[in-house]
Every structure is written in structure tokens, then in C-alpha cells.
Amino acid sequence: MIRIDDITYSVAGHRLFDGASASIPDGHKVGLVGRNGTGKTTLFRLIRGELALEGGAISLPARTRIGGVAQEAPSSEVSLLDTVLAADTERADLLSEAETATDPTRIADIQTRLTDIDAWSAEGRAASILKGLGFDETEQAMPCSAFSGGWRMRVALAAVLFSRPDLLLLDEPTNYLDLEGALWLESYLARYPHTVIVISHDRGLLNRAVGAILHLEDRKLTFYQGAYDQFARQRAEKLAQAEAMAKKQEMRRAHLQSYVDRFRYKADKARQAQSRLKALSKMQPIASPQEAALRAFAFPAPEELSPPIIRVEDGAVGYDGTPVLKRLDLRIDQDDRIALLGRNGQGKSTLSKLLSDRLPLMEGKMVRASKLRIGYFAQHQVDELHLDESPLDHLRRERPHQRPGQHRSTLAGFGLRAEQAETPVGQLSGGQKARLSLLLATLDAPHLLILDEPTNHLDIESREALVEALTDYTGAVILVSHDMHLLSMTADRLWLVAKRTVTPYEGDLESYRAMLLSAPEAGTTGPGGRKQGKTGKAAQQPPKRAPRETILALRAEVRKCEARVAKLTKMRDKLDEKLMDPAIYDPERSGEMEIWQQKHAEVREGLERAETLWLRAQERLEAAEG
């Protein structure tokens, strides 16, 4: 068991932990959550002993091996497979000693230990892990130096997973994975045989890979049993209770203060006033908890264009005359929400660049709406911000004729407060930089917004705010993300980028996940080297979607029904107000009262019919979309 007892720690005078305590049972998979900047990564460093506590203690079982992804990605000429194999230092040392050992007893001990640690299946296990993280057999034989930094970080992750430490500490491991790699990692961690603590803002991983949540807030740690959704419900209940207690205390405080103000200088009431003044001074304030406010993104609304906004016919796109994607027949309308599926290297980014006019079409035909504006967000753009300039400076460059107040209002709409508006970008957090990049991408109210991994630096609350913004957004959206929750909440069409082309995926995200995790080629060997089951029927035969024209017609019907319900609801509310007017109940105006009551009954009946039609339209649309 890991015991964290009454720890205290500060950074540059800022207290991160103040009497924080928690216990984590052996073998538990725990998600460490909390707002950005609260000290989650610092807690990992304290557990590893890299930082010295100011007070309290952290105790681990004797001889616990702690593992985590190295900050320095491997970049040597050693192959990926050998790099991962070398991470199990005990196996490497035993194999080396076996080559030189001469004492029969020692040789027997070495062979026994090699059998105990499953050394003979090590190469297969290492290859399986690398495959699950996106490396095929050819790439596994290549040197680490042949890969970019993000891919080398995957190798570092593969190495620590292969070494199977007793305590595995992972800090945002999905940030450098694609959706396929993230889903594989979820499955792997759920079956991992030892204790895992993972810092993550990925709601899907926190629901499927862990069984407990360790919440860091207000410099304290609270341990919750259950996955993230269960934690969120318990957390909401605690917040509601604390909010009610805070309001009750505030009412009592106001009552006592009112008494003191009225009677403290009156002789016959002075003693009672002094008594209440003492009661006021003894009252410990109950902080009204601030549920990590969803600082909503404010995406400007574009004007409506005639469909389609983009049409590609028999297109091909690539680099230096070599096509990456061919036979492209695509149509995008302004109400589309499209998620791009497919492994890294299949062409998702290439397609995004084509649609955003960053790559020309090599073959075929592409037609764009004449007034089409496109917003593009990719992770590299966060790194391309001017680090020595403030967010205000960025906006002044883009909108030189706007007043400073308008600039600040725009920044506030993306959660960048007054003090952050004038802070150099280099001193902002990753989440704040991502917010600024999203602001710049949507500044011109684009009709099409292309988002390539928009959530990497956002905490859970900010991700929920992004979901809300995309739901309300009236332009088209194309998403590339490893965040299953974001995709499931926003995307209503799926495109599969594979085999050098793009095709509609007729299943849903769950069937895609099942297909990836059950397919033999997905690298589904478990932590102990065991093969998982064969591809399931649901993965092979995803539910069929209706033709696109049918779905578009049903969407239009749903929107029409929604508008009708909204109109009748507004009429009913006005009639409710009218019927609350005491004047119409005057006996001399009885005829008028009956007229208003009849109108109210008619509108109420019409609203019930409209809601029924709306629900039926929704059901037909859901059935058509599979």
C-alpha cells in the first residue's frame, strides 16, 4: 500500500500541499485528477523521492520498483525493439551473466530466475507493446534516431510498460498517442498486474482503465472508489451540500450582523449584541466551493452558405508528386461534424491540410464555396505562438483597428483573464496557450473548423467547455483526436483514413473501438504475453447507416421540430404570465379570463404534440445513423 501522510510542500512560496493524506491499496489503478497547476506532476516527483517534503511522509512497500516515462526520449542508433528489451534491466543482467557464469549452482539459479520473470517470451511481449503503440515489424528494427520526438516518446512509454514496475506512474500518456494507440493503452492498463497512478484529462481512459480517482484540490487529496463518472457524481453531490451549508451560514452571519448593527449601542441590548458579536468572530467560514468553472469558449457564428461548402471528386493529394491519398470523393456541408479515424501515418493530417487549403490537389476536382472561411488548429501551432508577446499583442496584430476593451472581451471569451492577457505567452500554461491558438483559429468566424488534437493541453473542465462550444457552433467541424469522449459528444459522421483513401465508417465509435481491440493485427497481446480473443461479430459487422440524403432530410426535420417546440414554449410562457395577472380574474371580466384559459389549453396541447413529433424525429434520426 502507498501511504501519503499529512504532506506539506511549496514551490516558490506557493503552497501546493498542506496536510494532504491518502492511501492507495496495492494493485489499484488510480487516476490522479485536478485542475492544471495544482501539483499533480509535483506529487509524482515527491513519490519518486526527487523532491524533499517540507512535512509529512510518503511510504511505499519495501523494494518497490517505480517506473515512469523518461523525460528524455531515446534517440540512439539502437533499434526500437532492443531499446525496449533493455528496459528490463534484471533480464538483461541475467542474460549477460549467463554467458560467463561457470558455477553450476549459479547457472541453475540464473535459469530459474529467467523462467520466473518470463524472460523467454520477452521479445514477443516487447514487439506486441510496440505494435500496440503504432510500430510495425519493419519500424521495430529501425534505430530510435530515425523517428521524430513524439514517436520516440512512444518508445519510452513502451519501454516502461515492458519493464513492468511495481508502481507505474504515467503523466498524460495519451498526449503523444493517436486514438488507436490511446485505446490500446486503456486496454493494457486495465489488465496491468501492478499498481498504476495515471495523471490524465482523458475521460475515456479514466472511465475504462482505472477503478479509483485521487482528486487534488485546495492542497488536499481525496480518494474516491470508482471510475471518473462515478467520481463526478459524488463530487457534484459534495459540492451541492457544501454550497447549501455555505449559504445557510451566510444567512446566519447576516442575521447576527444585522442584530449587532442595530443594538450594539443600546444599553438594554448591548449584552446580547456583544454575545452575537463573539459568535460571529468564532464562526469558521465555509468556503463556497467553486466547481472548476467551465470557462466556455465563445466561437463566433458564421453566416450560412449554400451546401456543399466543399466537394472533392476523384481527388489525390500528397507530397513531391507522390500521392498519400487517392480516389477521394468527399462532400462537406456546414452542419457536418466529422471525426477522422485511422492510425498515425495513414494521412489524416494530409487530408486536413488539403481541406484547409494548405496542400494543393494533385488530381481530380475540388470545389469550395466562394465565401468559405476555414479555421485550422493543430498542436504545432501552439508551439508557433510568439513566446515573448502577450495574448493582447497577438490580438492587436490580427485586429489592429479594434479597441483594447474589445480585445480583452474576446480573450475573456476564451478563458484568458485580465492578468493572463498581458502575460508573455512563454509564461502561460499549455492549456492557456491552446486557448489562445483556438481563439486565433476561430477569430474570423470560419464556416469550417478543422481541429487536430485540440485537447492535449486542456484539463477536463476545459474539454467539457470545448464540447459545449462545438455543440453550439453553427459551422462544420472536422476533428482528429484521441479523446473518445470528445468525439462521441460532437461527431455525427465518421471517416476512416486507411489504405490510401478516405471512406465513410458505417459503425459507431464503440464498434470501431471493439474492432481495434479485438483484431489480431492491433497488437492485442496482454501484459503477460497472452493473446486476446478473435474479432467479434459486432466489430466485423457494424450497424449500417442510412443513405446520406436520408440522414440530411431527417436532420432538417429534427431542426424544424425543435424550432416548433421552442416557439410554442415561448407562447406558453407568455400565457402563463398573463394568467398570473390578478386583474383578469375580476368577475366583471370573466369572459376575458375564459378566452385566455382556452388559448393556454390549446397551446399546451399543441406543445405536447410538437414534443411527441420531436421525439419521434430524433428516434428516426438515431436509427438512420446506426
Secondary structure in CASP SS format (residue, H / E / C, confidence):
PFRMAT SS
TARGET T0000
AUTHOR 0000-0000-0000
METHOD secondary structure of the structure
MODEL  1
M C 1.00
I E 1.00
R E 1.00
I E 1.00
D E 1.00
D E 1.00
I E 1.00
T E 1.00
Y E 1.00
S E 1.00
V E 1.00
A C 1.00
G C 1.00
H E 1.00
R E 1.00
L E 1.00
F E 1.00
D E 1.00
G E 1.00
A E 1.00
S E 1.00
A E 1.00
S E 1.00
I E 1.00
P C 1.00
D C 1.00
G C 1.00
H C 1.00
K E 1.00
V E 1.00
G E 1.00
L E 1.00
V E 1.00
G C 1.00
R C 1.00
N C 1.00
G C 1.00
T C 1.00
G C 1.00
K H 1.00
T H 1.00
T H 1.00
L H 1.00
F H 1.00
R H 1.00
L H 1.00
I H 1.00
R H 1.00
G C 1.00
E C 1.00
L C 1.00
A C 1.00
L C 1.00
E C 1.00
G E 1.00
G E 1.00
A E 1.00
I E 1.00
S E 1.00
L C 1.00
P C 1.00
A C 1.00
R C 1.00
T C 1.00
R C 1.00
I E 1.00
G E 1.00
G E 1.00
V C 1.00
A C 1.00
Q C 1.00
E C 1.00
A C 1.00
P C 1.00
S C 1.00
S C 1.00
E C 1.00
V C 1.00
S E 1.00
L H 1.00
L H 1.00
D H 1.00
T H 1.00
V H 1.00
L H 1.00
A C 1.00
A C 1.00
D C 1.00
T H 1.00
E H 1.00
R H 1.00
A H 1.00
D H 1.00
L H 1.00
L H 1.00
S H 1.00
E H 1.00
A H 1.00
E H 1.00
T H 1.00
A C 1.00
T C 1.00
D C 1.00
P H 1.00
T H 1.00
R H 1.00
I H 1.00
A H 1.00
D H 1.00
I H 1.00
Q H 1.00
T H 1.00
R H 1.00
L H 1.00
T H 1.00
D H 1.00
I C 1.00
D C 1.00
A H 1.00
W H 1.00
S H 1.00
A H 1.00
E H 1.00
G H 1.00
R H 1.00
A H 1.00
A H 1.00
S H 1.00
I H 1.00
L H 1.00
K H 1.00
G H 1.00
L C 1.00
G C 1.00
F C 1.00
D C 1.00
E H 1.00
T H 1.00
E H 1.00
Q H 1.00
A C 1.00
M C 1.00
P E 1.00
C H 1.00
S H 1.00
A H 1.00
F C 1.00
S C 1.00
G H 1.00
G H 1.00
W H 1.00
R H 1.00
M H 1.00
R H 1.00
V H 1.00
A H 1.00
L H 1.00
A H 1.00
A H 1.00
V H 1.00
L H 1.00
F H 1.00
S H 1.00
R C 1.00
P C 1.00
D C 1.00
L E 1.00
L E 1.00
L E 1.00
L E 1.00
D E 1.00
E C 1.00
P H 1.00
T H 1.00
N H 1.00
Y H 1.00
L C 1.00
D C 1.00
L H 1.00
E H 1.00
G H 1.00
A H 1.00
L H 1.00
W H 1.00
L H 1.00
E H 1.00
S H 1.00
Y H 1.00
L H 1.00
A H 1.00
R H 1.00
Y C 1.00
P C 1.00
H C 1.00
T E 1.00
V E 1.00
I E 1.00
V E 1.00
I E 1.00
S C 1.00
H C 1.00
D C 1.00
R H 1.00
G H 1.00
L H 1.00
L H 1.00
N H 1.00
R H 1.00
A C 1.00
V C 1.00
G C 1.00
A E 1.00
I E 1.00
L E 1.00
H E 1.00
L E 1.00
E E 1.00
D C 1.00
R C 1.00
K E 1.00
L E 1.00
T E 1.00
F E 1.00
Y E 1.00
Q E 1.00
G C 1.00
A C 1.00
Y H 1.00
D H 1.00
Q H 1.00
F H 1.00
A H 1.00
R H 1.00
Q H 1.00
R H 1.00
A H 1.00
E H 1.00
K H 1.00
L H 1.00
A H 1.00
Q H 1.00
A H 1.00
E H 1.00
A H 1.00
M H 1.00
A H 1.00
K H 1.00
K H 1.00
Q H 1.00
E H 1.00
M H 1.00
R H 1.00
R H 1.00
A H 1.00
H H 1.00
L H 1.00
Q H 1.00
S H 1.00
Y H 1.00
V H 1.00
D H 1.00
R H 1.00
F H 1.00
R C 1.00
Y C 1.00
K C 1.00
A C 1.00
D C 1.00
K C 1.00
A H 1.00
R H 1.00
Q H 1.00
A H 1.00
Q H 1.00
S H 1.00
R H 1.00
L H 1.00
K H 1.00
A H 1.00
L H 1.00
S H 1.00
K H 1.00
M C 1.00
Q C 1.00
P C 1.00
I C 1.00
A C 1.00
S C 1.00
P C 1.00
Q C 1.00
E C 1.00
A C 1.00
A C 1.00
L C 1.00
R C 1.00
A C 1.00
F C 1.00
A C 1.00
F C 1.00
P C 1.00
A C 1.00
P C 1.00
E C 1.00
E C 1.00
L C 1.00
S C 1.00
P C 1.00
P C 1.00
I C 1.00
I E 1.00
R E 1.00
V E 1.00
E E 1.00
D E 1.00
G E 1.00
A E 1.00
V E 1.00
G E 1.00
Y E 1.00
D C 1.00
G C 1.00
T E 1.00
P E 1.00
V E 1.00
L E 1.00
K E 1.00
R E 1.00
L E 1.00
D E 1.00
L E 1.00
R E 1.00
I E 1.00
D C 1.00
Q C 1.00
D C 1.00
D C 1.00
R E 1.00
I E 1.00
A E 1.00
L E 1.00
L E 1.00
G C 1.00
R C 1.00
N C 1.00
G C 1.00
Q C 1.00
G C 1.00
K H 1.00
S H 1.00
T H 1.00
L H 1.00
S H 1.00
K H 1.00
L H 1.00
L H 1.00
S C 1.00
D C 1.00
R C 1.00
L C 1.00
P C 1.00
L C 1.00
M C 1.00
E E 1.00
G E 1.00
K E 1.00
M E 1.00
V E 1.00
R E 1.00
A C 1.00
S C 1.00
K C 1.00
L C 1.00
R C 1.00
I E 1.00
G E 1.00
Y E 1.00
F E 1.00
A E 1.00
Q H 1.00
H H 1.00
Q H 1.00
V H 1.00
D H 1.00
E C 1.00
L C 1.00
H C 1.00
L C 1.00
D C 1.00
E C 1.00
S C 1.00
P H 1.00
L H 1.00
D H 1.00
H H 1.00
L H 1.00
R H 1.00
R H 1.00
E H 1.00
R C 1.00
P C 1.00
H C 1.00
Q C 1.00
R C 1.00
P H 1.00
G H 1.00
Q H 1.00
H H 1.00
R H 1.00
S H 1.00
T H 1.00
L H 1.00
A H 1.00
G C 1.00
F C 1.00
G C 1.00
L C 1.00
R C 1.00
A H 1.00
E H 1.00
Q H 1.00
A H 1.00
E C 1.00
T C 1.00
P C 1.00
V H 1.00
G H 1.00
Q H 1.00
L C 1.00
S C 1.00
G H 1.00
G H 1.00
Q H 1.00
K H 1.00
A H 1.00
R H 1.00
L H 1.00
S H 1.00
L H 1.00
L H 1.00
L H 1.00
A H 1.00
T H 1.00
L C 1.00
D C 1.00
A C 1.00
P C 1.00
H C 1.00
L E 1.00
L E 1.00
I E 1.00
L E 1.00
D E 1.00
E C 1.00
P C 1.00
T C 1.00
N C 1.00
H C 1.00
L C 1.00
D C 1.00
I H 1.00
E H 1.00
S H 1.00
R H 1.00
E H 1.00
A H 1.00
L H 1.00
V H 1.00
E H 1.00
A H 1.00
L H 1.00
T H 1.00
D H 1.00
Y C 1.00
T C 1.00
G C 1.00
A E 1.00
V E 1.00
I E 1.00
L E 1.00
V E 1.00
S C 1.00
H C 1.00
D C 1.00
M H 1.00
H H 1.00
L H 1.00
L H 1.00
S H 1.00
M H 1.00
T H 1.00
A C 1.00
D C 1.00
R E 1.00
L E 1.00
W E 1.00
L E 1.00
V E 1.00
A E 1.00
K C 1.00
R C 1.00
T E 1.00
V E 1.00
T E 1.00
P E 1.00
Y C 1.00
E C 1.00
G C 1.00
D C 1.00
L H 1.00
E H 1.00
S H 1.00
Y H 1.00
R H 1.00
A H 1.00
M H 1.00
L H 1.00
L H 1.00
S H 1.00
A C 1.00
P H 1.00
E H 1.00
A H 1.00
G C 1.00
T C 1.00
T C 1.00
G C 1.00
P C 1.00
G C 1.00
G C 1.00
R C 1.00
K C 1.00
Q C 1.00
G C 1.00
K C 1.00
T C 1.00
G C 1.00
K H 1.00
A H 1.00
A H 1.00
Q H 1.00
Q C 1.00
P C 1.00
P C 1.00
K C 1.00
R C 1.00
A C 1.00
P C 1.00
R H 1.00
E H 1.00
T H 1.00
I H 1.00
L H 1.00
A H 1.00
L H 1.00
R H 1.00
A H 1.00
E H 1.00
V H 1.00
R H 1.00
K H 1.00
C H 1.00
E H 1.00
A H 1.00
R H 1.00
V H 1.00
A H 1.00
K H 1.00
L H 1.00
T H 1.00
K H 1.00
M H 1.00
R H 1.00
D H 1.00
K H 1.00
L H 1.00
D H 1.00
E H 1.00
K H 1.00
L H 1.00
M C 1.00
D C 1.00
P H 1.00
A H 1.00
I H 1.00
Y H 1.00
D C 1.00
P H 1.00
E H 1.00
R H 1.00
S H 1.00
G H 1.00
E H 1.00
M H 1.00
E H 1.00
I H 1.00
W H 1.00
Q H 1.00
Q H 1.00
K H 1.00
H H 1.00
A H 1.00
E H 1.00
V H 1.00
R H 1.00
E H 1.00
G H 1.00
L H 1.00
E H 1.00
R H 1.00
A H 1.00
E H 1.00
T H 1.00
L H 1.00
W H 1.00
L H 1.00
R H 1.00
A H 1.00
Q H 1.00
E H 1.00
R H 1.00
L H 1.00
E H 1.00
A H 1.00
A H 1.00
E C 1.00
G C 1.00
END
